[in-house]
Amino acid sequence: MTSIKRPPVLIVPAVQSIVLAVTTLLLTMSDRLDPLSYLSGGLIAVIPHLYFSVYAFRYMGARAARDITQSFYKGEVGKYVLTLTGFAVAFIWLVPVDVVALFAGYGFMLMLQWWMTAKVID
């Protein structure tokens, strides 16, 4: 009988967090983008992905098929809610917000997530 290993889903948010911290520190040394807006955009991508990773991969095995399906749906809904809430909070509380930096951080973390998911978790 073969056991299926859990996918290493927490590697992606961990690497995203490290890359986000390093790139934010590098931005503090330049005057091109606002580091706080960039960090906020990155966190808007990383935190919902971490939530989804933890919530969606709680169950394993064929006997838990219904639980797996429900946890994926709930994880995805939670990810959307956290993302929308993150953008709302950023636009309300981050005054003045550097929109380019906010979306640059979000987009970079999203591309990193896609690339790592394709390369690391295969």
C-alpha positions as CSV (number, residue, x, y, z in Angstrom):
1,M,0.0,0.0,0.0
2,T,1.5,3.3,-1.1
3,S,1.0,6.5,0.9
4,I,0.5,9.8,-0.8
5,K,2.7,12.5,0.5
6,R,1.3,15.9,1.4
7,P,2.3,18.5,-1.2
8,P,4.8,21.1,0.0
9,V,2.4,23.9,-0.3
10,L,3.9,26.1,2.5
11,I,7.1,26.4,0.6
12,V,5.6,28.9,-1.9
13,P,4.3,31.4,0.7
14,A,7.6,31.1,2.7
15,V,9.7,31.9,-0.4
16,Q,7.3,34.7,-1.3
17,S,7.7,36.2,2.1
18,I,11.5,36.1,1.9
19,V,11.6,37.6,-1.6
20,L,9.1,40.3,-0.6
21,A,11.2,41.3,2.4
22,V,14.4,41.5,0.3
23,T,12.8,43.4,-2.5
24,T,11.2,45.8,-0.1
25,L,14.5,46.4,1.6
26,L,16.1,47.1,-1.8
27,L,13.3,49.6,-2.6
28,T,14.0,51.5,0.6
29,M,17.4,52.3,-0.9
30,S,15.9,53.7,-4.1
31,D,13.5,56.5,-4.8
32,R,11.6,54.8,-7.6
33,L,8.7,53.2,-5.8
34,D,7.1,53.6,-2.3
35,P,8.3,50.6,-0.2
36,L,5.3,50.6,2.0
37,S,2.9,50.5,-0.9
38,Y,5.0,47.8,-2.5
39,L,5.1,45.8,0.8
40,S,1.3,46.2,1.1
41,G,0.7,44.9,-2.4
42,G,3.0,41.9,-1.8
43,L,1.2,41.1,1.4
44,I,-2.2,41.3,-0.3
45,A,-0.9,38.4,-2.5
46,V,1.0,36.4,0.1
47,I,-1.5,36.3,3.0
48,P,-4.5,35.1,0.9
49,H,-2.3,32.5,-0.8
50,L,-1.1,31.3,2.6
51,Y,-4.7,31.0,3.8
52,F,-5.7,29.0,0.8
53,S,-2.7,26.7,1.1
54,V,-3.4,25.9,4.7
55,Y,-7.2,25.6,4.3
56,A,-7.4,23.7,1.0
57,F,-4.8,21.1,1.8
58,R,-6.1,20.0,5.2
59,Y,-7.4,16.7,4.1
60,M,-5.8,13.8,2.2
61,G,-7.0,10.5,0.7
62,A,-10.0,9.2,-1.3
63,R,-12.2,8.8,1.7
64,A,-12.0,12.5,2.4
65,A,-13.0,13.5,-1.2
66,R,-16.0,15.5,0.0
67,D,-14.0,17.3,2.7
68,I,-11.3,18.0,0.2
69,T,-13.7,19.5,-2.3
70,Q,-15.4,21.7,0.3
71,S,-12.1,22.8,1.8
72,F,-10.9,23.9,-1.7
73,Y,-14.1,25.9,-2.3
74,K,-14.0,27.5,1.1
75,G,-10.3,28.2,0.7
76,E,-10.8,29.9,-2.6
77,V,-13.7,32.0,-1.3
78,G,-11.6,33.0,1.7
79,K,-8.7,33.9,-0.6
80,Y,-10.9,36.2,-2.7
81,V,-12.4,37.8,0.4
82,L,-8.9,38.4,1.9
83,T,-7.6,39.8,-1.4
84,L,-10.5,42.2,-1.8
85,T,-10.3,43.3,1.9
86,G,-6.6,43.8,1.5
87,F,-7.0,46.1,-1.4
88,A,-9.8,48.0,0.3
89,V,-7.7,48.5,3.4
90,A,-4.7,49.6,1.4
91,F,-6.7,52.2,-0.5
92,I,-8.5,53.5,2.6
93,W,-5.6,53.5,5.1
94,L,-2.5,53.9,3.0
95,V,-2.6,57.7,2.3
96,P,-1.0,58.6,-0.1
97,V,-0.9,55.2,-1.8
98,D,1.5,54.7,-4.7
99,V,-0.8,52.7,-7.0
100,V,2.0,51.6,-9.2
101,A,4.1,50.2,-6.3
102,L,1.0,48.5,-4.8
103,F,0.2,46.7,-8.0
104,A,3.9,46.0,-8.7
105,G,4.2,44.2,-5.3
106,Y,1.0,42.3,-5.9
107,G,1.8,41.4,-9.4
108,F,5.4,40.3,-8.6
109,M,4.3,38.0,-5.8
110,L,1.5,36.6,-8.0
111,M,4.0,35.8,-10.8
112,L,6.4,34.3,-8.3
113,Q,3.6,32.1,-6.9
114,W,2.6,30.9,-10.4
115,W,6.3,30.2,-11.3
116,M,7.0,28.4,-8.1
117,T,3.8,26.3,-8.2
118,A,4.8,25.2,-11.7
119,K,8.4,24.5,-10.9
120,V,8.5,23.4,-7.2
121,I,5.2,21.6,-6.8
122,D,5.0,19.2,-9.8
